[in-house]
C-alpha cells in the first residue's frame, strides 16, 4: 500500500514494476494525494469490486484470494478533519462487516501519547478517541501496537519540528490477530515515512523450480577470476589424462565449475546480507537514539551517513533487478511462452464487460 503517489491515471503505470501483477489506484494530482495498492503477480488475486475516492484519499478493493473474500483498504487521511474522514470511511467499510479486512495507510494522527517523541498537542485526545471508535466500528486492531504494547517506535519524522510520531498504521480484522506472526516498523529511507509490514497465516505461496544461471556481475570480481583460474588449472592437471574420454572430462568439468561458482556466490551473498543486516541494525540503533535526543547533531550526522550506506546497497540491488528484467524481456520477446501468455490474459481481462 502506497500513499501520496501524486500520479494520474497514465502516470500510475510506473508503479507496475517487475514483481507487480495488479495496481489499484485512487488518483490525486501531481502535487498532492493519491493512493495505490500493489498486488504481487505470484498471488491469485481476483478483484470483485473497487471503490476509489475521487479526491485520492482512499481506495477499497474487495477481492477473491484463493476462493476466500478479502477487503484491502489503503488510506491517506487529510491533516485536518481526520475524525470526519474516519467516520465516513467506517460507514463505507460497514458493507464488508463479515469479510476479513486489512486497512493501512497514513492516518495523520497519533493515537496515544506514547506515539509521539515530544509532548502531544491538545488535539491528540479527540483524535485518539476517533481512532479507537473507528477500530471498534470496523472490528479491527492496530496490530503493531497489539504486539508492542509499551514500545516507542515511530513512522514519521518531521524535520520542521525535529520530532517523531507514529501516524501510519496497519489495522487487521480482530479474527485475524491470532494468525499474525510479526509486525515491524522499518527504517526511514526514501521518504520521511517508514514502511510497516505484517506477516500472518494463512499464506498462499507458489513454489516453482528455478534453473541455475551464471550471475554475470561476478565476472567483474578480480578475486573470483583469480580463484577460478587457479581451480581450472588444478582440475585439468589432475584429470586431463585420467580417462580416455575427453567428453567425460569436459562434462565433469562443467558440473565442477558450476559448483565452484555456486559456492563462491553463496559465500559472497552471505557476506553482503550480513553487511546489510549490520548497517540496518546500526541504523535502527541510531534512529532510536535520535528519537530520544533529536537535538544531538553528531547523532544526526551519523544517522544520515548510515542511511546513505544502506541506500547505496538498495540502489545496487535495484540496478541488478532491472538488469534481470531487461534480460528476461529480451529472451522472451519473440517466444510464445509464459510472458506472452500472461500478457494475453491481462489484455483479455481489460476487455471483459
C-alpha positions in Angstrom: 0.0 0.0 0.0 1.5 3.3 -1.1 0.3 6.8 -0.2 0.9 10.3 -1.6 1.6 8.9 -5.1 0.9 12.2 -6.8 0.1 10.3 -10.0 -2.7 10.5 -12.6 -4.2 7.6 -14.5 -1.4 7.4 -17.1 1.5 8.0 -14.7 0.4 5.2 -12.3 1.7 2.7 -14.9 5.2 3.4 -13.5 4.1 1.5 -10.3 3.8 -1.7 -12.3 7.3 -3.0 -11.6 8.8 -6.5 -12.2 7.0 -8.1 -9.2 3.7 -6.3 -9.5 0.8 -8.0 -11.2 -2.0 -5.6 -10.5 -2.3 -2.0 -9.4 -5.4 -0.4 -7.9 -5.3 3.4 -7.5 -7.3 6.4 -6.5 -5.8 9.5 -8.1 -5.0 12.8 -6.7 -2.9 15.3 -8.7 0.8 15.8 -9.4 1.2 17.9 -6.2 -0.8 16.0 -3.6 -2.8 13.0 -2.5 -3.2 9.7 -4.4 -3.1 6.1 -3.0 -2.3 2.7 -4.6 -2.5 -0.9 -3.7 0.1 -3.1 -5.5 -0.5 -6.9 -5.8 2.3 -9.4 -6.5 1.9 -11.3 -9.7 2.5 -14.5 -7.7 -0.8 -14.1 -5.8 -4.0 -15.5 -7.2 -5.9 -12.2 -6.6 -9.2 -11.6 -8.4 -10.8 -8.2 -7.8 -14.6 -8.3 -7.3 -15.3 -4.6 -6.5 -13.1 -1.5 -6.5 -14.2 1.7 -4.7 -11.8 4.6 -5.4 -12.1 8.1 -3.8 -12.5 10.9 -6.3 -10.1 13.0 -4.2 -7.5 10.3 -4.0 -7.8 9.8 -0.2 -8.7 6.1 -0.1 -9.3 3.0 -2.2 -11.2 -0.1 -1.2 -10.7 -3.4 -3.0 -13.0 -6.4 -2.4 -11.3 -9.4 -3.9 -11.2 -13.2 -4.0 -7.9 -14.7 -2.8 -7.8 -18.5 -3.2 -11.6 -18.6 -3.2 -11.8 -16.5 0.0 -13.1 -13.0 0.1 -10.8 -10.2 1.5 -11.0 -6.4 1.7 -8.0 -4.2 1.3 -8.3 -0.5 2.2 -5.5 2.0 1.7 -6.0 5.5 3.1 -4.3 8.9 3.2 -6.1 10.9 5.7 -6.2 14.7 5.5 -4.2 16.7 8.1 -7.4 18.3 9.4 -10.8 16.8 9.8 -9.5 13.3 10.5 -12.4 12.4 12.7 -15.0 13.1 10.0 -12.8 11.3 7.4 -12.7 8.1 9.6 -16.4 8.3 10.3 -17.2 8.4 6.6 -14.8 5.6 5.9 -16.3 3.4 8.7 -19.7 3.8 7.0 -18.3 2.6 3.7 -16.5 -0.3 5.4 -19.7 -1.5 7.2 -20.7 -3.1 3.9 -17.9 -5.7 4.4 -18.5 -6.4 8.1 -18.4 -10.2 7.7 -15.3 -10.2 5.5 -11.6 -10.1 6.7 -10.3 -6.6 6.2 -6.8 -5.0 6.2 -6.7 -1.3 6.5 -3.4 0.5 6.1 -2.0 3.9 5.4 -1.2 7.4 6.7 -3.9 8.3 9.3 -2.3 11.7 10.1 -2.9 11.3 13.8 -1.1 9.9 16.8 -3.5 7.7 18.8 -1.5 7.7 22.1 0.9 10.0 23.9 3.5 7.1 23.5 3.2 7.6 19.8 5.0 10.9 19.9 8.6 11.7 20.8 7.6 15.1 22.2 4.7 16.5 24.3 1.5 15.7 22.4 -0.7 18.6 21.3 -4.2 19.1 22.9 -6.0 17.8 19.7 -4.4 14.3 20.2 -7.0 13.3 22.8 -10.0 13.8 20.5 -8.2 12.2 17.5 -7.2 9.2 19.6 -10.8 8.7 20.6 -11.9 8.9 16.9 -9.2 6.3 16.1 -10.5 4.0 18.8 -14.1 4.4 17.6 -13.0 3.6 14.0 -11.4 0.4 15.2 -14.5 -0.6 17.2 -16.8 0.1 14.2 -14.7 -1.8 11.7 -13.8 -4.6 14.2 -10.1 -4.1 13.6 -7.0 -4.0 15.7 -3.9 -1.8 15.5 -1.7 -4.9 15.0 1.8 -3.3 15.7 0.6 -1.8 19.0 -1.1 -5.0 19.9 2.3 -6.8 19.6 4.4 -4.0 21.0 2.3 -2.6 23.9 4.8 -0.3 25.5 7.4 0.2 22.8 8.3 3.6 21.4 8.8 3.4 17.7 7.7 5.9 15.1 6.8 6.0 11.4 7.2 9.7 10.6 10.0 12.3 11.1 9.1 16.0 11.0 12.2 17.9 10.0 10.5 21.2 10.7 9.6 20.3 14.3 12.6 17.9 14.8 10.2 15.3 16.2 9.0 11.7 15.6 5.5 10.3 15.6 3.6 7.1 14.8 0.9 8.2 12.4 0.9 5.2 9.9 -1.0 2.1 10.9 -1.9 -1.4 9.8 -5.3 -2.5 11.1 -6.4 -6.1 10.8 -9.8 -7.7 11.4 -9.9 -8.9 15.0 -10.4 -12.6 13.9 -7.1 -12.4 12.0 -5.0 -11.4 15.1 -4.4 -14.9 16.2 -2.8 -15.8 12.8 -0.3 -12.9 12.9 3.4 -13.9 13.1 5.0 -10.5 13.3 4.6 -6.8 12.5 7.6 -4.4 12.1 8.3 -0.8 11.6 11.2 -0.5 9.2 13.7 2.3 8.6 13.1 5.7 7.1 15.0 5.7 3.8 13.3 7.1 0.7 10.7 9.5 2.3 10.0 10.9 5.7 7.7 8.0 6.4 8.8 4.4 7.3 7.3 1.3 5.8 5.2 -1.0 8.1 4.9 -4.7 7.4 2.8 -7.6 8.9 3.2 -11.3 8.4 0.3 -13.7 9.0 -1.2 -17.0 8.2 -2.7 -18.4 6.0 -0.2 -17.6 3.3 -0.5 -18.7 -0.2 2.8 -19.2 -1.9 3.6 -20.7 -5.3 6.8 -22.7 -5.3 8.5 -23.2 -8.6 11.7 -24.7 -9.7 14.4 -22.3 -11.0 17.2 -23.1 -13.3 20.6 -22.1 -12.3 22.3 -19.5 -14.4 25.6 -17.5 -14.1 25.4 -14.2 -12.4 27.3 -12.1 -14.9 28.2 -9.4 -12.3 30.8 -11.7 -10.7 32.9 -11.6 -13.8 34.0 -8.1 -12.7 35.2 -9.5 -9.4 39.1 -9.9 -9.7 39.2 -12.2 -6.7 36.7 -14.5 -8.3 38.7 -14.5 -11.6 41.9 -15.4 -9.9 40.2 -18.2 -7.9 38.6 -19.8 -10.9 41.8 -19.6 -13.0 43.7 -21.5 -10.3 41.0 -24.1 -9.9 40.7 -24.7 -13.6 44.4 -25.3 -13.9 44.4 -27.6 -10.9 41.4 -29.6 -12.3 43.0 -30.3 -15.7 46.4 -31.1 -14.2 44.7 -33.8 -12.2 42.1 -35.1 -14.7 43.2 -34.5 -18.2 44.7 -37.9 -18.8 42.9 -39.8 -16.1 40.5 -41.4 -18.6 40.3 -41.9 -22.3 37.1 -39.9 -23.0 37.8 -36.2 -23.2 34.0 -35.6 -23.5 33.5 -37.1 -20.0 36.3 -34.9 -18.6 34.6 -31.8 -20.2 31.1 -32.6 -18.8 32.5 -33.3 -15.4 34.4 -30.0 -15.6 31.3 -28.0 -16.3 29.5 -29.6 -13.3 32.5 -29.0 -11.1 32.9 -25.4 -12.3 29.3 -24.7 -11.5 29.9 -26.0 -8.0 32.8 -23.5 -7.6 30.7 -20.6 -8.8 27.7 -21.5 -6.6 30.0 -21.9 -3.5 31.7 -18.5 -4.2 28.5 -16.6 -4.9 26.7 -18.1 -1.9 29.5 -17.1 0.4 29.6 -13.6 -1.2 25.8 -13.2 -0.9 26.0 -14.2 2.8 28.7 -11.6 3.4 26.6 -8.9 1.7 23.5 -9.9 3.7 25.5 -9.8 6.9 26.8 -6.3 6.0 23.3 -5.1 5.1 21.9 -6.5 8.3 24.7 -4.9 10.3 24.0 -1.5 8.7 20.3 -1.9 9.3 20.9 -2.8 12.9 23.1 0.3 13.3 20.5 2.4 11.6 17.8 1.2 14.0 20.1 2.0 16.9 20.9 5.5 15.6 17.2 6.2 14.8 16.1 5.2 18.3 18.9 7.3 19.8 17.9 10.3 17.6 14.3 9.8 18.7 15.5 10.2 22.3 17.9 13.0 21.6 16.6 14.9 18.5 18.9 17.9 19.2 22.1 15.8 19.1 23.8 16.9 15.9 26.6 14.3 16.0 23.9 11.6 16.3 22.0 13.1 13.4 25.1 13.2 11.2 25.9 9.5 11.9 22.3 8.7 11.1 22.5 10.3 7.7 25.8 8.6 6.9 24.4 5.2 7.9 21.2 5.8 5.9 23.2 6.7 2.8 25.2 3.5 3.1 22.0 1.4 3.2 20.5 3.4 0.3 23.7 2.6 -1.8 23.2 -1.1 -1.2 19.5 -0.8 -2.1 20.4 1.1 -5.3 22.8 -1.7 -6.3 20.1 -4.3 -5.7 17.6 -2.3 -7.7 20.0 -1.9 -10.6 20.6 -5.7 -10.7 16.9 -6.4 -10.6 16.4 -4.0 -13.6 19.2 -5.9 -15.4 17.4 -9.2 -14.9 14.1 -7.7 -16.0 15.7 -6.4 -19.3 17.3 -9.8 -19.8 14.1 -11.6 -19.3 12.2 -9.4 -21.8 15.0 -9.8 -24.3 15.0 -13.6 -24.0 11.2 -13.9 -24.1 10.4 -11.1 -26.6 9.9 -13.3 -29.7 8.8 -16.5 -28.0 5.3 -18.0 -27.3 6.0 -18.5 -23.6 4.8 -17.6 -20.1 5.3 -13.9 -20.6 3.2 -13.7 -23.7 0.5 -15.9 -22.1 0.3 -13.6 -19.0 0.1 -10.5 -21.3 -2.7 -12.0 -23.3 -4.6 -12.9 -20.1 -4.2 -9.3 -18.9 -5.4 -7.9 -22.2 -8.4 -10.2 -22.2 -9.4 -9.2 -18.7 -9.3 -5.5 -19.6 -11.8 -6.2 -22.4 -14.2 -8.1 -20.3 -17.6 -6.5 -19.8 
